[in-house]
């Protein structure tokens, strides 16, 4: 039988073993990324920077609501306004089957800091059904 408490303890231990120093994690406010953020925060605490990217696809007030929720959970949150970058990228999308957000990845949205010059781990939450 699945034991949620044991799963959480194992994942937190794995993250502590893998993350040395600071870590940056992207969050959307959805269940998968919020769960990943909470697990990473349990593992490294104040060393975690949670980045919430406003990509112009959010619902009205969703960015503010997600930021408020993440802060209420005790997370260190940075909101990046990337709406213009995403809007501009829309005009260059040739394959309409791909979501425009697929053409801009999290690494290119790190504008307030430079991941290459800041020693840190870059974490990302995924749904294991999609992995």
C-alpha positions as CSV (number, residue, x, y, z in Angstrom):
1,X,0.0,0.0,0.0
2,X,1.2,3.5,-0.8
3,X,2.6,5.3,2.2
4,X,2.5,9.1,1.5
5,X,4.6,10.0,4.6
6,X,7.3,7.5,3.6
7,X,7.3,8.8,0.0
8,X,7.7,12.4,1.3
9,X,10.6,11.4,3.6
10,X,12.4,9.5,0.8
11,X,12.0,12.3,-1.7
12,X,13.2,15.0,0.7
13,X,16.2,12.8,1.6
14,X,17.0,12.3,-2.2
15,X,16.8,16.0,-2.8
16,X,19.0,16.8,0.2
17,X,21.6,14.4,-1.2
18,X,21.5,15.9,-4.7
19,X,21.2,19.6,-3.9
20,X,24.3,21.2,-2.6
21,X,23.9,24.9,-1.7
22,X,21.3,27.0,-3.5
23,X,18.5,25.8,-5.7
24,X,16.1,27.5,-8.2
25,X,12.8,25.9,-9.0
26,X,10.0,26.9,-11.4
27,X,6.4,27.0,-10.2
28,X,3.2,27.5,-12.0
29,X,0.9,27.2,-9.0
30,X,-0.5,23.9,-10.4
31,X,-0.5,20.7,-8.4
32,X,2.7,19.1,-9.9
33,X,5.0,22.2,-9.5
34,X,3.6,23.1,-6.1
35,X,4.2,19.6,-4.8
36,X,7.8,19.7,-6.2
37,X,8.4,23.1,-4.7
38,X,7.1,22.0,-1.3
39,X,9.3,18.9,-1.3
40,X,12.4,20.9,-2.4
41,X,11.7,23.5,0.3
42,X,11.5,20.7,2.9
43,X,14.9,19.6,1.7
44,X,16.8,22.8,1.4
45,X,14.7,25.5,3.0
46,X,15.9,29.1,2.7
47,X,18.4,28.0,0.0
48,X,15.5,27.5,-2.4
49,X,14.3,30.3,-4.8
50,X,10.9,29.6,-6.3
51,X,10.4,31.3,-9.6
52,X,6.8,32.0,-10.9
53,X,6.8,33.0,-14.5
54,X,3.9,35.2,-15.7
55,X,3.8,34.0,-19.4
56,X,0.6,35.7,-20.5
57,X,-1.3,32.4,-20.4
58,X,-2.4,32.8,-16.8
59,X,-6.0,33.5,-15.9
60,X,-7.0,36.9,-14.5
61,X,-5.3,37.4,-11.2
62,X,-3.8,33.9,-11.3
63,X,-0.2,35.1,-11.0
64,X,-1.0,37.2,-7.9
65,X,-3.1,34.4,-6.4
66,X,-0.3,31.8,-7.0
67,X,2.3,34.1,-5.6
68,X,0.2,34.7,-2.5
69,X,-0.3,30.9,-2.0
70,X,3.4,30.2,-2.4
71,X,4.4,32.9,0.0
72,X,1.7,31.7,2.5
73,X,3.4,28.3,2.3
74,X,6.6,30.0,3.5
75,X,8.4,30.0,0.2
76,X,11.0,32.5,-1.2
77,X,9.2,33.6,-4.4
78,X,10.4,35.6,-7.3
79,X,7.8,36.6,-9.9
80,X,9.1,37.1,-13.4
81,X,7.0,39.1,-15.8
82,X,7.7,37.4,-19.2
83,X,4.5,38.3,-20.9
84,X,6.2,40.5,-23.6
85,X,8.7,37.8,-24.3
86,X,6.0,35.2,-24.8
87,X,3.8,37.6,-26.9
88,X,6.8,38.4,-29.1
89,X,7.5,34.7,-29.5
90,X,4.0,34.0,-30.7
91,X,4.8,35.8,-34.0
92,X,7.6,33.4,-34.7
93,X,5.8,30.1,-34.1
94,X,5.6,28.1,-37.3
95,X,4.2,24.8,-36.0
96,X,0.8,25.8,-34.7
97,X,0.5,22.3,-33.2
98,X,3.1,23.2,-30.6
99,X,2.1,25.5,-27.7
100,X,4.0,28.8,-28.0
101,X,5.2,28.3,-24.4
102,X,7.1,25.2,-25.6
103,X,9.4,27.5,-27.6
104,X,10.6,29.3,-24.5
105,X,12.1,27.2,-21.8
106,X,12.6,28.0,-18.1
107,X,16.3,28.5,-18.5
108,X,15.7,31.4,-20.9
109,X,13.3,33.0,-18.4
110,X,15.9,33.5,-15.6
111,X,16.4,37.2,-16.5
112,X,16.8,38.6,-13.0
113,X,19.7,36.3,-12.4
114,X,22.2,34.3,-14.4
115,X,22.0,30.6,-13.7
116,X,25.4,30.1,-15.3
117,X,27.1,32.5,-12.8
118,X,25.2,31.6,-9.7
119,X,26.2,28.2,-8.3
120,X,22.9,26.4,-7.8
121,X,20.8,23.5,-8.7
122,X,18.0,24.0,-11.2
123,X,15.0,21.9,-10.2
124,X,11.9,21.3,-12.2
125,X,8.6,19.6,-11.2
126,X,7.2,17.1,-13.7
127,X,4.2,14.8,-13.8
128,X,5.6,11.3,-13.8
129,X,2.9,10.2,-16.3
130,X,4.5,12.6,-18.8
131,X,8.1,11.7,-18.1
